[in-house]
């Protein structure tokens, strides 16, 4: 999608430059596109003015076209693999089995972060989804009927469940297939959460729990079994 947008933008830029060249009576190569306008020497034409010249008034629009296919990676699919890592530090209440996440670090290989704040928000949102199914979320059935089908009974993370320290790290090697070496970014941060938390529990308390979610009761029973 990023490459399609980039190519459509370049197509639109060519159209604007062509309008400027016609208005100024010069070759397209003599037109510069800067600060929302077309510049040729001392003369400047805003985009709004360029559109008015093209369509004879305030109406009208220019449309840029761009498309992308498997050819960008020589026909090999998927276009990229989403790669992420996570690291968790826990506190465990031995008496109740309750786990709190003291610190969580999520690492994403993004190629190039075109919008870093949005990338971090995406990564943290994905990690919180992972915390949800690792710590709380579970669909309970009785006789084939889902009995916790609403948010009253189905536990999802809240702000109180956000790790006390929550960090996202973006790795930018500029080796992706997208614009400026970007990769796509989705829910990659979700995948590492369960392994990171369960491994931290195993390393810190010697308890290997393989069933999710890590409810206090489940953790408490595992701790008691480990004592025996």
C-alpha atoms as an extended CHARMM CRD file, in Angstrom:
* protein
*
       228  EXT
         1         1  UNK       CA              0.0000000000        0.0000000000        0.0000000000  PROA      1               0.0000000000
         2         2  UNK       CA              2.8330000000        2.3840000000        0.8460000000  PROA      2               0.0000000000
         3         3  UNK       CA              4.3980000000        1.9950000000       -2.5880000000  PROA      3               0.0000000000
         4         4  UNK       CA              1.0140000000        2.4460000000       -4.2770000000  PROA      4               0.0000000000
         5         5  UNK       CA              0.4860000000        5.7010000000       -2.3620000000  PROA      5               0.0000000000
         6         6  UNK       CA              4.0200000000        6.8390000000       -3.1770000000  PROA      6               0.0000000000
         7         7  UNK       CA              3.5550000000        6.1440000000       -6.8900000000  PROA      7               0.0000000000
         8         8  UNK       CA              0.1550000000        7.8510000000       -6.9170000000  PROA      8               0.0000000000
         9         9  UNK       CA              1.7230000000       10.8900000000       -5.2280000000  PROA      9               0.0000000000
        10        10  UNK       CA              4.4690000000       11.0470000000       -7.8290000000  PROA      10              0.0000000000
        11        11  UNK       CA              1.8750000000       10.8080000000      -10.6000000000  PROA      11              0.0000000000
        12        12  UNK       CA             -0.0610000000       13.6750000000       -9.0250000000  PROA      12              0.0000000000
        13        13  UNK       CA              3.1510000000       15.6920000000       -8.7160000000  PROA      13              0.0000000000
        14        14  UNK       CA              3.8190000000       15.2470000000      -12.4440000000  PROA      14              0.0000000000
        15        15  UNK       CA              0.3640000000       16.5760000000      -13.2370000000  PROA      15              0.0000000000
        16        16  UNK       CA              0.9150000000       19.6460000000      -11.0700000000  PROA      16              0.0000000000
        17        17  UNK       CA              4.3250000000       20.2590000000      -12.6130000000  PROA      17              0.0000000000
        18        18  UNK       CA              2.8000000000       20.0160000000      -16.0930000000  PROA      18              0.0000000000
        19        19  UNK       CA              0.2780000000       22.7090000000      -15.1630000000  PROA      19              0.0000000000
        20        20  UNK       CA              3.0670000000       24.9240000000      -13.8330000000  PROA      20              0.0000000000
        21        21  UNK       CA              5.1550000000       24.4310000000      -16.9610000000  PROA      21              0.0000000000
        22        22  UNK       CA              2.2260000000       25.4450000000      -19.1240000000  PROA      22              0.0000000000
        23        23  UNK       CA              1.4500000000       28.5290000000      -17.0320000000  PROA      23              0.0000000000
        24        24  UNK       CA              5.0660000000       29.7000000000      -16.8570000000  PROA      24              0.0000000000
        25        25  UNK       CA              5.8730000000       28.6790000000      -20.4160000000  PROA      25              0.0000000000
        26        26  UNK       CA              8.8840000000       26.5700000000      -19.4290000000  PROA      26              0.0000000000
        27        27  UNK       CA              9.9450000000       22.9240000000      -19.4800000000  PROA      27              0.0000000000
        28        28  UNK       CA              8.7030000000       20.6600000000      -16.6090000000  PROA      28              0.0000000000
        29        29  UNK       CA             12.2840000000       20.1730000000      -15.4440000000  PROA      29              0.0000000000
        30        30  UNK       CA             12.4810000000       23.8770000000      -14.5690000000  PROA      30              0.0000000000
        31        31  UNK       CA              9.6300000000       23.6270000000      -12.0570000000  PROA      31              0.0000000000
        32        32  UNK       CA             10.3050000000       23.0580000000       -8.3650000000  PROA      32              0.0000000000
        33        33  UNK       CA              7.6190000000       21.8020000000       -5.9700000000  PROA      33              0.0000000000
        34        34  UNK       CA              8.0360000000       23.4030000000       -2.5420000000  PROA      34              0.0000000000
        35        35  UNK       CA              5.8390000000       24.5470000000        0.3550000000  PROA      35              0.0000000000
        36        36  UNK       CA              2.5300000000       23.6960000000       -1.3250000000  PROA      36              0.0000000000
        37        37  UNK       CA              3.3430000000       25.4890000000       -4.5450000000  PROA      37              0.0000000000
        38        38  UNK       CA              5.1120000000       25.4160000000       -7.9190000000  PROA      38              0.0000000000
        39        39  UNK       CA              8.2080000000       27.5860000000       -8.2440000000  PROA      39              0.0000000000
        40        40  UNK       CA             10.0620000000       28.7340000000      -11.3390000000  PROA      40              0.0000000000
        41        41  UNK       CA             12.7200000000       31.3180000000      -10.6090000000  PROA      41              0.0000000000
        42        42  UNK       CA             11.0080000000       34.1870000000       -8.7970000000  PROA      42              0.0000000000
        43        43  UNK       CA              7.5210000000       33.1390000000       -9.8920000000  PROA      43              0.0000000000
        44        44  UNK       CA              5.3320000000       30.9580000000       -7.6660000000  PROA      44              0.0000000000
        45        45  UNK       CA              1.9830000000       29.2970000000       -8.2010000000  PROA      45              0.0000000000
        46        46  UNK       CA              0.1280000000       27.7160000000       -5.2660000000  PROA      46              0.0000000000
        47        47  UNK       CA             -1.5870000000       24.3830000000       -5.7390000000  PROA      47              0.0000000000
        48        48  UNK       CA             -4.9370000000       26.1260000000       -5.3520000000  PROA      48              0.0000000000
        49        49  UNK       CA             -4.0240000000       28.5990000000       -8.0780000000  PROA      49              0.0000000000
        50        50  UNK       CA             -2.7460000000       25.7690000000      -10.2860000000  PROA      50              0.0000000000
        51        51  UNK       CA             -6.0650000000       23.9440000000       -9.9850000000  PROA      51              0.0000000000
        52        52  UNK       CA             -7.9560000000       27.1530000000      -10.7640000000  PROA      52              0.0000000000
        53        53  UNK       CA             -5.8500000000       27.6030000000      -13.9250000000  PROA      53              0.0000000000
        54        54  UNK       CA             -6.4350000000       23.9830000000      -14.9370000000  PROA      54              0.0000000000
        55        55  UNK       CA            -10.2050000000       23.8810000000      -14.3990000000  PROA      55              0.0000000000
        56        56  UNK       CA            -11.1060000000       27.5600000000      -14.8470000000  PROA      56              0.0000000000
        57        57  UNK       CA            -12.4390000000       28.0530000000      -11.3220000000  PROA      57              0.0000000000
        58        58  UNK       CA            -12.4810000000       26.6900000000       -7.8000000000  PROA      58              0.0000000000
        59        59  UNK       CA            -13.8850000000       23.3000000000       -8.7950000000  PROA      59              0.0000000000
        60        60  UNK       CA            -12.1570000000       20.2290000000      -10.1940000000  PROA      60              0.0000000000
        61        61  UNK       CA             -9.6680000000       17.7500000000       -8.8700000000  PROA      61              0.0000000000
        62        62  UNK       CA             -6.5230000000       15.9310000000       -9.9390000000  PROA      62              0.0000000000
        63        63  UNK       CA             -6.2160000000       12.1950000000       -9.3110000000  PROA      63              0.0000000000
        64        64  UNK       CA             -2.9070000000       10.3850000000       -8.9780000000  PROA      64              0.0000000000
        65        65  UNK       CA             -2.7190000000        6.7160000000       -9.8780000000  PROA      65              0.0000000000
        66        66  UNK       CA             -0.3920000000        4.1210000000       -8.4310000000  PROA      66              0.0000000000
        67        67  UNK       CA             -0.4640000000        0.3520000000       -8.2900000000  PROA      67              0.0000000000
        68        68  UNK       CA              1.7980000000       -2.3690000000       -6.9450000000  PROA      68              0.0000000000
        69        69  UNK       CA              1.9860000000       -6.1000000000       -7.5930000000  PROA      69              0.0000000000
        70        70  UNK       CA              4.1510000000       -9.0790000000       -6.6330000000  PROA      70              0.0000000000
        71        71  UNK       CA              6.8280000000       -7.8240000000       -9.0090000000  PROA      71              0.0000000000
        72        72  UNK       CA              8.3270000000       -5.7120000000       -6.2300000000  PROA      72              0.0000000000
        73        73  UNK       CA              9.7450000000       -8.9000000000       -4.7040000000  PROA      73              0.0000000000
        74        74  UNK       CA             10.2280000000      -10.8510000000       -7.9600000000  PROA      74              0.0000000000
        75        75  UNK       CA              6.8960000000      -12.5830000000       -7.4420000000  PROA      75              0.0000000000
        76        76  UNK       CA              7.8030000000      -14.0220000000       -4.0320000000  PROA      76              0.0000000000
        77        77  UNK       CA              5.0140000000      -13.8100000000       -1.4600000000  PROA      77              0.0000000000
        78        78  UNK       CA              4.5000000000      -12.7120000000        1.2480000000  PROA      78              0.0000000000
        79        79  UNK       CA              6.0550000000       -9.3500000000        0.4480000000  PROA      79              0.0000000000
        80        80  UNK       CA              7.6290000000       -9.2370000000        3.9290000000  PROA      80              0.0000000000
        81        81  UNK       CA              7.6210000000      -11.0670000000        7.2330000000  PROA      81              0.0000000000
        82        82  UNK       CA              6.6020000000       -9.1450000000       10.3280000000  PROA      82              0.0000000000
        83        83  UNK       CA              9.1920000000       -9.7870000000       13.0130000000  PROA      83              0.0000000000
        84        84  UNK       CA              8.9800000000       -8.8340000000       16.6830000000  PROA      84              0.0000000000
        85        85  UNK       CA             10.4260000000       -9.6360000000       20.0860000000  PROA      85              0.0000000000
        86        86  UNK       CA              9.2740000000       -9.1270000000       23.6420000000  PROA      86              0.0000000000
        87        87  UNK       CA             10.7920000000       -9.1880000000       27.1150000000  PROA      87              0.0000000000
        88        88  UNK       CA              8.8530000000       -9.2960000000       30.3830000000  PROA      88              0.0000000000
        89        89  UNK       CA              9.6870000000       -8.7640000000       34.0510000000  PROA      89              0.0000000000
        90        90  UNK       CA              7.0710000000      -10.0240000000       36.5160000000  PROA      90              0.0000000000
        91        91  UNK       CA              6.0700000000       -9.8730000000       40.1340000000  PROA      91              0.0000000000
        92        92  UNK       CA              4.2440000000      -12.9580000000       41.4410000000  PROA      92              0.0000000000
        93        93  UNK       CA              2.1690000000      -13.1210000000       44.6290000000  PROA      93              0.0000000000
        94        94  UNK       CA              2.9710000000      -16.5740000000       46.0390000000  PROA      94              0.0000000000
        95        95  UNK       CA             -0.1460000000      -16.6090000000       48.2240000000  PROA      95              0.0000000000
        96        96  UNK       CA             -2.7090000000      -15.7070000000       45.5580000000  PROA      96              0.0000000000
        97        97  UNK       CA             -1.0240000000      -16.5840000000       42.2790000000  PROA      97              0.0000000000
        98        98  UNK       CA             -1.6490000000      -13.1000000000       40.9390000000  PROA      98              0.0000000000
        99        99  UNK       CA              0.8640000000      -11.8500000000       38.3760000000  PROA      99              0.0000000000
       100       100  UNK       CA              1.6820000000       -8.2100000000       37.7120000000  PROA      100             0.0000000000
       101       101  UNK       CA              3.8300000000       -7.1080000000       34.7970000000  PROA      101             0.0000000000
       102       102  UNK       CA              6.5050000000       -4.8220000000       36.1970000000  PROA      102             0.0000000000
       103       103  UNK       CA              8.1740000000       -4.1300000000       32.8800000000  PROA      103             0.0000000000
       104       104  UNK       CA              7.5580000000       -5.0550000000       29.2610000000  PROA      104             0.0000000000
       105       105  UNK       CA              9.7240000000       -4.1930000000       26.2650000000  PROA      105             0.0000000000
       106       106  UNK       CA              8.4600000000       -4.7900000000       22.7300000000  PROA      106             0.0000000000
       107       107  UNK       CA             10.8370000000       -4.6840000000       19.7610000000  PROA      107             0.0000000000
       108       108  UNK       CA              9.6700000000       -4.3640000000       16.1530000000  PROA      108             0.0000000000
       109       109  UNK       CA             11.6750000000       -4.6060000000       12.9330000000  PROA      109             0.0000000000
       110       110  UNK       CA              9.9540000000       -1.9120000000       10.8850000000  PROA      110             0.0000000000
       111       111  UNK       CA             12.5530000000       -1.2640000000        8.1860000000  PROA      111             0.0000000000
       112       112  UNK       CA             11.8590000000        2.4570000000        8.3670000000  PROA      112             0.0000000000
       113       113  UNK       CA              9.3900000000        4.1930000000       10.6680000000  PROA      113             0.0000000000
       114       114  UNK       CA              7.7570000000        6.7710000000        8.4120000000  PROA      114             0.0000000000
       115       115  UNK       CA              5.5300000000        7.8660000000       11.3230000000  PROA      115             0.0000000000
       116       116  UNK       CA              7.3880000000        6.8030000000       14.5170000000  PROA      116             0.0000000000
       117       117  UNK       CA              4.6350000000        7.7960000000       16.9610000000  PROA      117             0.0000000000
       118       118  UNK       CA              2.0610000000        5.8050000000       15.0400000000  PROA      118             0.0000000000
       119       119  UNK       CA              4.4070000000        2.8100000000       14.8730000000  PROA      119             0.0000000000
       120       120  UNK       CA              4.9340000000        2.8810000000       18.6360000000  PROA      120             0.0000000000
       121       121  UNK       CA              1.1890000000        3.1910000000       19.2180000000  PROA      121             0.0000000000
       122       122  UNK       CA              0.5780000000        0.2170000000       16.9280000000  PROA      122             0.0000000000
       123       123  UNK       CA              3.2360000000       -1.8640000000       18.6900000000  PROA      123             0.0000000000
       124       124  UNK       CA              1.9520000000       -1.0300000000       22.1760000000  PROA      124             0.0000000000
       125       125  UNK       CA             -1.6370000000       -1.7070000000       21.1270000000  PROA      125             0.0000000000
       126       126  UNK       CA             -0.6320000000       -5.1060000000       19.7700000000  PROA      126             0.0000000000
       127       127  UNK       CA              1.2820000000       -5.9010000000       22.9620000000  PROA      127             0.0000000000
       128       128  UNK       CA             -1.7880000000       -5.0160000000       25.0400000000  PROA      128             0.0000000000
       129       129  UNK       CA             -3.8540000000       -7.4000000000       22.9260000000  PROA      129             0.0000000000
       130       130  UNK       CA             -1.2670000000      -10.0590000000       23.7210000000  PROA      130             0.0000000000
       131       131  UNK       CA             -1.4520000000       -9.2350000000       27.4170000000  PROA      131             0.0000000000
       132       132  UNK       CA             -5.2120000000       -9.6720000000       27.1550000000  PROA      132             0.0000000000
       133       133  UNK       CA             -5.1790000000      -13.2430000000       25.8930000000  PROA      133             0.0000000000
       134       134  UNK       CA             -2.1580000000      -14.1520000000       28.0200000000  PROA      134             0.0000000000
       135       135  UNK       CA             -3.5090000000      -12.9030000000       31.3330000000  PROA      135             0.0000000000
       136       136  UNK       CA             -7.3000000000      -12.6170000000       31.1760000000  PROA      136             0.0000000000
       137       137  UNK       CA             -9.2610000000      -13.4710000000       28.0650000000  PROA      137             0.0000000000
       138       138  UNK       CA            -11.0060000000      -16.8350000000       27.9110000000  PROA      138             0.0000000000
       139       139  UNK       CA            -14.2290000000      -17.9680000000       26.2380000000  PROA      139             0.0000000000
       140       140  UNK       CA            -16.1780000000      -20.2350000000       28.5940000000  PROA      140             0.0000000000
       141       141  UNK       CA            -18.8000000000      -22.6540000000       27.2860000000  PROA      141             0.0000000000
       142       142  UNK       CA            -21.4370000000      -24.7110000000       29.0350000000  PROA      142             0.0000000000
       143       143  UNK       CA            -23.3520000000      -27.2200000000       26.9210000000  PROA      143             0.0000000000
       144       144  UNK       CA            -22.1760000000      -25.5190000000       23.7430000000  PROA      144             0.0000000000
       145       145  UNK       CA            -23.3850000000      -22.1240000000       24.9500000000  PROA      145             0.0000000000
       146       146  UNK       CA            -20.9690000000      -19.2250000000       25.4700000000  PROA      146             0.0000000000
       147       147  UNK       CA            -21.6330000000      -17.9900000000       29.0070000000  PROA      147             0.0000000000
       148       148  UNK       CA            -19.3510000000      -14.9410000000       29.0710000000  PROA      148             0.0000000000
       149       149  UNK       CA            -20.4170000000      -13.2670000000       25.8480000000  PROA      149             0.0000000000
       150       150  UNK       CA            -20.3560000000       -9.6720000000       27.1140000000  PROA      150             0.0000000000
       151       151  UNK       CA            -17.6860000000       -7.3550000000       28.4980000000  PROA      151             0.0000000000
       152       152  UNK       CA            -19.3610000000       -7.6680000000       31.8850000000  PROA      152             0.0000000000
       153       153  UNK       CA            -18.1220000000      -11.2590000000       32.1210000000  PROA      153             0.0000000000
       154       154  UNK       CA            -15.3540000000      -11.3780000000       29.5210000000  PROA      154             0.0000000000
       155       155  UNK       CA            -12.2220000000       -9.8730000000       31.0360000000  PROA      155             0.0000000000
       156       156  UNK       CA            -10.1210000000       -7.5840000000       28.8250000000  PROA      156             0.0000000000
       157       157  UNK       CA             -7.1340000000       -5.4190000000       29.8300000000  PROA      157             0.0000000000
       158       158  UNK       CA             -7.7870000000       -2.0210000000       31.3530000000  PROA      158             0.0000000000
       159       159  UNK       CA             -5.4340000000        0.8580000000       32.0760000000  PROA      159             0.0000000000
       160       160  UNK       CA             -4.6820000000       -0.6980000000       35.4510000000  PROA      160             0.0000000000
       161       161  UNK       CA             -3.2120000000       -3.7070000000       33.6270000000  PROA      161             0.0000000000
       162       162  UNK       CA             -0.7020000000       -1.7130000000       31.5790000000  PROA      162             0.0000000000
       163       163  UNK       CA              2.8540000000       -2.7090000000       32.6100000000  PROA      163             0.0000000000
       164       164  UNK       CA              4.4080000000       -0.3120000000       35.1000000000  PROA      164             0.0000000000
       165       165  UNK       CA              7.2320000000        0.2380000000       32.6120000000  PROA      165             0.0000000000
       166       166  UNK       CA              6.2100000000       -0.1260000000       28.9860000000  PROA      166             0.0000000000
       167       167  UNK       CA              8.7200000000        0.4560000000       26.1980000000  PROA      167             0.0000000000
       168       168  UNK       CA              8.6850000000        0.0020000000       22.4370000000  PROA      168             0.0000000000
       169       169  UNK       CA             11.8600000000       -0.1860000000       20.3680000000  PROA      169             0.0000000000
       170       170  UNK       CA             11.8100000000        0.2810000000       16.5930000000  PROA      170             0.0000000000
       171       171  UNK       CA             14.6060000000       -1.3640000000       14.5900000000  PROA      171             0.0000000000
       172       172  UNK       CA             15.2070000000        0.5960000000       11.3810000000  PROA      172             0.0000000000
       173       173  UNK       CA             17.5180000000       -1.1090000000        8.8880000000  PROA      173             0.0000000000
       174       174  UNK       CA             15.7080000000        0.3870000000        5.8810000000  PROA      174             0.0000000000
       175       175  UNK       CA             15.6170000000       -3.0550000000        4.2620000000  PROA      175             0.0000000000
       176       176  UNK       CA             11.8710000000       -3.4080000000        3.6720000000  PROA      176             0.0000000000
       177       177  UNK       CA             10.1030000000       -3.3850000000        0.2910000000  PROA      177             0.0000000000
       178       178  UNK       CA              8.0460000000       -0.2710000000        1.0420000000  PROA      178             0.0000000000
       179       179  UNK       CA              8.8010000000        3.4520000000        0.6460000000  PROA      179             0.0000000000
       180       180  UNK       CA             12.2480000000        4.3970000000        1.9950000000  PROA      180             0.0000000000
       181       181  UNK       CA             12.8100000000        0.7760000000        3.0700000000  PROA      181             0.0000000000
       182       182  UNK       CA              9.6910000000        0.5060000000        5.2570000000  PROA      182             0.0000000000
       183       183  UNK       CA              7.9790000000       -2.7370000000        6.1810000000  PROA      183             0.0000000000
       184       184  UNK       CA              4.3070000000       -3.1130000000        6.9750000000  PROA      184             0.0000000000
       185       185  UNK       CA              3.3510000000       -3.0650000000       10.6270000000  PROA      185             0.0000000000
       186       186  UNK       CA              0.3860000000       -4.8120000000       12.2000000000  PROA      186             0.0000000000
       187       187  UNK       CA             -0.0660000000       -7.0580000000       15.2180000000  PROA      187             0.0000000000
       188       188  UNK       CA              3.4810000000       -8.4580000000       15.3150000000  PROA      188             0.0000000000
       189       189  UNK       CA              3.8810000000       -7.1880000000       18.8710000000  PROA      189             0.0000000000
       190       190  UNK       CA              1.0980000000       -9.5460000000       19.9860000000  PROA      190             0.0000000000
       191       191  UNK       CA              2.9650000000      -12.7570000000       19.2250000000  PROA      191             0.0000000000
       192       192  UNK       CA              5.8270000000      -12.4330000000       21.7070000000  PROA      192             0.0000000000
       193       193  UNK       CA              3.7980000000      -11.5680000000       24.7850000000  PROA      193             0.0000000000
       194       194  UNK       CA              2.6640000000      -15.0400000000       25.8960000000  PROA      194             0.0000000000
       195       195  UNK       CA              6.0860000000      -16.6810000000       25.4280000000  PROA      195             0.0000000000
       196       196  UNK       CA              7.8530000000      -13.7940000000       27.1660000000  PROA      196             0.0000000000
       197       197  UNK       CA              5.5490000000      -13.8520000000       30.2010000000  PROA      197             0.0000000000
       198       198  UNK       CA              5.3740000000      -17.6300000000       30.5720000000  PROA      198             0.0000000000
       199       199  UNK       CA              9.1570000000      -17.9040000000       30.1660000000  PROA      199             0.0000000000
       200       200  UNK       CA              9.6480000000      -15.2130000000       32.8090000000  PROA      200             0.0000000000
       201       201  UNK       CA              7.3640000000      -17.1700000000       35.1640000000  PROA      201             0.0000000000
       202       202  UNK       CA              9.2910000000      -20.3810000000       34.4850000000  PROA      202             0.0000000000
       203       203  UNK       CA             12.6570000000      -18.7160000000       34.9940000000  PROA      203             0.0000000000
       204       204  UNK       CA             11.6450000000      -16.8250000000       38.1240000000  PROA      204             0.0000000000
       205       205  UNK       CA              9.4780000000      -19.4380000000       39.8930000000  PROA      205             0.0000000000
       206       206  UNK       CA             10.3580000000      -22.7080000000       38.1920000000  PROA      206             0.0000000000
       207       207  UNK       CA              6.7590000000      -23.1290000000       37.0150000000  PROA      207             0.0000000000
       208       208  UNK       CA              5.9660000000      -23.9450000000       33.4080000000  PROA      208             0.0000000000
       209       209  UNK       CA              2.3120000000      -23.1760000000       32.6190000000  PROA      209             0.0000000000
       210       210  UNK       CA              1.2370000000      -24.1460000000       29.1140000000  PROA      210             0.0000000000
       211       211  UNK       CA             -2.4550000000      -23.2170000000       29.2940000000  PROA      211             0.0000000000
       212       212  UNK       CA             -3.6730000000      -19.6520000000       28.9270000000  PROA      212             0.0000000000
       213       213  UNK       CA             -4.8260000000      -17.3750000000       30.3800000000  PROA      213             0.0000000000
       214       214  UNK       CA             -2.5410000000      -17.1630000000       33.4150000000  PROA      214             0.0000000000
       215       215  UNK       CA             -5.3390000000      -16.6570000000       35.9180000000  PROA      215             0.0000000000
       216       216  UNK       CA             -4.3560000000      -16.3630000000       39.5820000000  PROA      216             0.0000000000
       217       217  UNK       CA             -6.0060000000      -19.7230000000       40.3010000000  PROA      217             0.0000000000
       218       218  UNK       CA             -4.0860000000      -21.4810000000       37.5280000000  PROA      218             0.0000000000
       219       219  UNK       CA             -0.7830000000      -19.9600000000       38.6300000000  PROA      219             0.0000000000
       220       220  UNK       CA             -1.4960000000      -20.6930000000       42.3040000000  PROA      220             0.0000000000
       221       221  UNK       CA             -2.2180000000      -24.3570000000       41.5570000000  PROA      221             0.0000000000
       222       222  UNK       CA              1.0010000000      -24.6130000000       39.5160000000  PROA      222             0.0000000000
       223       223  UNK       CA              3.0020000000      -23.0720000000       42.3640000000  PROA      223             0.0000000000
       224       224  UNK       CA              1.5010000000      -25.4950000000       44.8930000000  PROA      224             0.0000000000
       225       225  UNK       CA              2.1690000000      -28.4570000000       42.5990000000  PROA      225             0.0000000000
       226       226  UNK       CA              5.7480000000      -27.3170000000       42.1450000000  PROA      226             0.0000000000
       227       227  UNK       CA              6.2210000000      -27.1650000000       45.9380000000  PROA      227             0.0000000000
       228       228  UNK       CA              5.1230000000      -30.7730000000       46.2500000000  PROA      228             0.0000000000
